[in-house]
Amino acid sequence: MNQVPVLSARGLNKRYGRVVAIDNADFDLRPGEILAVIGDNGAGKSTLIKAVSGAVIPDSGEVLLDGAPITFDNPQGARDAGIETVYQQLALSPALSIADNMFLGREIRRQGFLGDWLRMLDKPRMRQIARDKLSELGLMTIQNIDQPVETLSGGQRQGVAVARAAAFGSKVLILDEPTAALGVKESRKVLDLILEVRSRGLPIVLISHNMPHVFEIADRIHIHRLGRRLCVIDPKSATMSDAVALMTGAKAPETSMLAA
């Protein structure tokens, strides 16, 4: 398959003193796919993802967007380039409304003098866009766009965070453990939401410890071990036991389980 990856990395390195977080790591996300990134605790997968999303500046190596080298000085730089990340902490403000959270840091000002000089916000427009985006992703079980986020369930909050990222991410959506704190029913809704976002053509990086979820929705699985990419496997050709054995070093990659 000769597709140019949407987001890739070559030879990334990051050290914290004597601790090697990522060691000559590579990464490839193809157009329109869900790529799961898994690895044991301390394998360096979080640092890898932070390096391609602007939260960490690597010591060496390069990140490429649509095949062209790019550098991010901070997460805002990655967002400006179309890479949105939803961290486990969600970064939602509980006291603010759903609409306000959707536009947190991206508020739309009113046109003309009121916006340019008095810096007044265009609340009706932000509400309408937020409502439209939630409806597009099937999240209008949330009836009131003005209700505070603190009144939502865990799954609904995760839905708002994913919807916000999907609304503004033009290139890549990165999800860090999106179902970690959720029950079975709410996890199902979030997985369906992820599949819906992918069906709209937005490629997704999914970091997760939940093997059944990974094997259910991922197109390919990147296995990170000892600071670098060990291999990329096809979930149709490998089992969850294989994945765990590869992560822990109990097994070496076999050609039959590798992704094309």
C-alpha positions as CSV (number, residue, x, y, z in Angstrom):
1,M,0.0,0.0,0.0
2,N,1.7,3.2,-1.2
3,Q,-0.5,5.8,0.5
4,V,1.4,8.8,1.9
5,P,0.7,8.7,5.6
6,V,-1.4,11.7,6.9
7,L,0.8,11.9,10.0
8,S,4.2,10.1,10.4
9,A,7.4,10.3,12.4
10,R,10.9,9.1,11.7
11,G,13.7,8.5,14.2
12,L,12.1,10.4,17.1
13,N,14.2,10.6,20.3
14,K,13.3,12.0,23.7
15,R,15.3,11.8,26.9
16,Y,14.6,13.1,30.4
17,G,18.1,13.0,32.0
18,R,19.1,9.4,31.8
19,V,15.6,8.1,31.1
20,V,15.0,7.3,27.5
21,A,11.3,7.9,26.8
22,I,11.4,7.3,23.0
23,D,14.3,5.7,21.2
24,N,14.5,6.2,17.5
25,A,10.8,5.8,17.2
26,D,8.8,5.6,14.0
27,F,5.0,6.1,13.5
28,D,2.6,6.1,10.5
29,L,-1.1,7.0,10.4
30,R,-2.7,6.3,7.0
31,P,-5.7,8.3,5.5
32,G,-9.1,7.3,6.8
33,E,-7.9,4.6,9.3
34,I,-8.2,4.0,13.0
35,L,-4.7,3.2,14.2
36,A,-4.5,1.8,17.8
37,V,-1.3,2.5,19.7
38,I,-0.7,0.0,22.5
39,G,2.2,-0.8,24.8
40,D,3.1,-1.8,28.3
41,N,3.3,1.0,31.0
42,G,6.6,2.9,30.5
43,A,6.9,1.8,26.8
44,G,6.9,5.4,25.7
45,K,3.7,5.5,23.8
46,S,2.4,8.6,25.6
47,T,5.6,10.5,24.8
48,L,5.4,9.4,21.2
49,I,1.9,10.7,20.9
50,K,2.8,13.9,22.7
51,A,5.7,14.4,20.3
52,V,3.4,14.1,17.2
53,S,0.7,16.4,18.8
54,G,3.0,19.2,19.9
55,A,2.9,18.6,23.7
56,V,6.5,17.4,23.7
57,I,9.4,18.7,21.6
58,P,11.6,15.7,20.6
59,D,15.3,15.9,20.9
60,S,15.8,14.6,17.4
61,G,14.0,13.1,14.5
62,E,11.2,14.5,12.4
63,V,7.4,14.7,12.2
64,L,5.7,14.8,8.8
65,L,2.2,15.9,8.0
66,D,1.0,14.7,4.5
67,G,4.6,13.8,3.8
68,A,6.1,17.2,4.5
69,P,8.3,17.9,7.6
70,I,6.6,20.0,10.2
71,T,7.6,21.2,13.7
72,F,5.3,22.1,16.6
73,D,6.4,24.4,19.4
74,N,3.3,23.7,21.4
75,P,-0.1,21.9,21.2
76,Q,-1.7,25.0,19.7
77,G,0.7,24.7,16.7
78,A,-0.6,21.1,16.1
79,R,-4.2,22.3,16.5
80,D,-3.6,25.0,13.9
81,A,-2.3,22.3,11.6
82,G,-5.5,20.3,12.0
83,I,-4.3,17.8,14.7
84,E,-6.8,17.6,17.6
85,T,-6.0,15.6,20.8
86,V,-8.5,14.5,23.5
87,Y,-6.6,13.6,26.6
88,Q,-7.9,11.4,29.4
89,Q,-8.5,14.5,31.5
90,L,-10.8,15.9,28.7
91,A,-9.8,19.5,29.4
92,L,-13.4,20.5,29.8
93,S,-14.5,23.3,32.1
94,P,-17.3,21.7,34.3
95,A,-19.0,25.1,35.2
96,L,-19.3,26.2,31.6
97,S,-22.0,25.2,29.2
98,I,-21.7,22.6,26.4
99,A,-21.6,25.4,23.8
100,D,-18.9,27.4,25.7
101,N,-16.8,24.2,26.1
102,M,-17.1,23.5,22.4
103,F,-15.5,26.9,21.6
104,L,-13.1,27.2,24.6
105,G,-10.1,29.1,23.2
106,R,-11.8,29.4,19.8
107,E,-14.6,31.8,20.7
108,I,-16.3,33.6,17.7
109,R,-16.7,37.3,18.1
110,R,-19.5,39.3,16.7
111,Q,-19.0,41.1,13.5
112,G,-18.1,44.8,13.2
113,F,-17.6,47.3,16.0
114,L,-19.1,45.1,18.7
115,G,-16.6,42.2,18.0
116,D,-13.6,44.2,16.9
117,W,-13.6,46.8,19.6
118,L,-15.8,45.6,22.4
119,R,-14.8,42.0,21.9
120,M,-18.3,40.8,22.3
121,L,-18.9,37.1,21.5
122,D,-21.4,35.8,19.0
123,K,-23.2,33.5,21.4
124,P,-26.1,32.5,19.1
125,R,-23.8,31.5,16.3
126,M,-21.6,29.4,18.7
127,R,-24.7,27.7,20.1
128,Q,-26.0,26.9,16.6
129,I,-22.6,25.5,15.4
130,A,-22.3,23.4,18.6
131,R,-25.8,22.0,18.2
132,D,-25.1,21.2,14.6
133,K,-21.9,19.4,15.4
134,L,-23.4,17.4,18.2
135,S,-26.4,16.5,15.9
136,E,-24.1,15.4,13.1
137,L,-22.4,12.9,15.4
138,G,-25.7,11.6,16.9
139,L,-25.2,13.3,20.3
140,M,-28.5,15.1,20.6
141,T,-29.6,13.1,23.6
142,I,-28.1,16.2,25.1
143,Q,-31.2,18.4,24.8
144,N,-29.9,21.7,26.2
145,I,-26.8,23.2,24.7
146,D,-26.6,25.7,27.5
147,Q,-26.5,23.2,30.4
148,P,-23.2,23.0,32.4
149,V,-20.9,20.2,31.5
150,E,-20.9,19.2,35.2
151,T,-24.5,18.0,34.8
152,L,-23.6,15.5,32.1
153,S,-22.7,11.8,32.6
154,G,-19.1,10.6,32.0
155,G,-20.0,9.2,28.5
156,Q,-21.7,12.5,27.5
157,R,-18.7,14.5,28.6
158,Q,-16.5,12.3,26.6
159,G,-18.9,12.7,23.7
160,V,-18.6,16.5,23.9
161,A,-14.8,16.4,24.0
162,V,-14.7,14.1,21.0
163,A,-17.3,16.2,19.1
164,R,-15.3,19.3,19.8
165,A,-12.1,17.7,18.5
166,A,-13.8,16.3,15.5
167,A,-15.4,19.6,14.7
168,F,-12.1,21.4,14.6
169,G,-9.7,18.6,13.6
170,S,-9.2,18.8,9.9
171,K,-6.4,16.3,9.5
172,V,-6.1,14.0,12.5
173,L,-7.9,13.1,15.7
174,I,-5.9,11.6,18.6
175,L,-7.8,9.9,21.5
176,D,-6.0,9.0,24.7
177,E,-7.9,6.3,26.6
178,P,-11.4,7.5,25.7
179,T,-13.2,4.7,27.5
180,A,-11.0,4.3,30.5
181,A,-13.4,5.7,33.1
182,L,-16.6,4.6,31.5
183,G,-19.0,1.7,32.1
184,V,-20.0,-0.8,29.4
185,K,-23.0,1.1,28.0
186,E,-21.2,4.5,27.8
187,S,-18.1,2.9,26.4
188,R,-20.3,1.5,23.6
189,K,-21.6,4.9,22.8
190,V,-18.1,6.4,22.6
191,L,-16.9,3.5,20.3
192,D,-19.8,4.2,18.0
193,L,-19.0,7.9,18.0
194,I,-15.3,7.1,17.1
195,L,-16.6,4.9,14.2
196,E,-18.9,7.7,13.1
197,V,-16.0,10.2,13.0
198,R,-13.9,7.8,11.0
199,S,-16.7,7.2,8.5
200,R,-16.5,11.0,7.8
201,G,-12.9,10.5,6.6
202,L,-11.0,11.7,9.6
203,P,-8.1,9.4,10.5
204,I,-7.9,8.5,14.2
205,V,-5.1,7.5,16.6
206,L,-6.5,5.5,19.5
207,I,-4.3,5.0,22.6
208,S,-5.9,2.3,24.8
209,H,-5.3,-0.5,27.2
210,N,-8.7,-2.1,26.5
211,M,-7.8,-5.0,24.1
212,P,-11.4,-5.9,23.2
213,H,-12.1,-2.3,22.1
214,V,-8.8,-2.1,20.2
215,F,-9.4,-5.3,18.3
216,E,-13.0,-4.3,17.6
217,I,-12.5,-0.9,15.9
218,A,-8.8,-0.6,14.9
219,D,-7.7,-1.1,11.3
220,R,-4.1,-1.6,12.4
221,I,-2.4,-1.9,15.8
222,H,1.0,-0.1,16.5
223,I,2.8,-2.0,19.2
224,H,5.3,0.2,21.2
225,R,8.0,-1.5,23.2
226,L,11.1,-0.1,25.0
227,G,10.7,3.3,23.5
228,R,10.2,2.4,19.8
229,R,7.8,0.8,17.4
230,L,8.2,-3.0,17.6
231,C,5.7,-3.7,14.8
232,V,2.3,-2.9,13.3
233,I,-0.1,-5.9,13.4
234,D,-3.4,-6.6,11.6
235,P,-6.1,-7.3,14.2
236,K,-7.7,-9.8,11.7
237,S,-4.4,-11.9,11.6
238,A,-3.4,-11.7,15.3
239,T,-5.1,-12.3,18.6
240,M,-5.3,-10.4,21.8
241,S,-2.9,-12.9,23.3
242,D,-0.4,-12.3,20.5
243,A,-0.6,-8.5,21.2
244,V,0.0,-8.9,24.9
245,A,2.9,-11.3,24.2
246,L,4.5,-8.8,21.8
247,M,4.0,-5.9,24.2
248,T,5.7,-7.8,27.0
249,G,8.5,-9.3,24.9
250,A,7.3,-12.9,25.4
251,K,7.0,-13.3,21.6
252,A,8.7,-11.9,18.6
253,P,6.7,-10.5,15.7
254,E,5.7,-13.1,13.0
255,T,5.3,-12.2,9.4
256,S,1.8,-13.7,9.3
257,M,0.4,-11.2,11.9
258,L,2.0,-8.0,10.4
259,A,-0.3,-5.4,8.8
260,A,0.1,-4.8,5.1
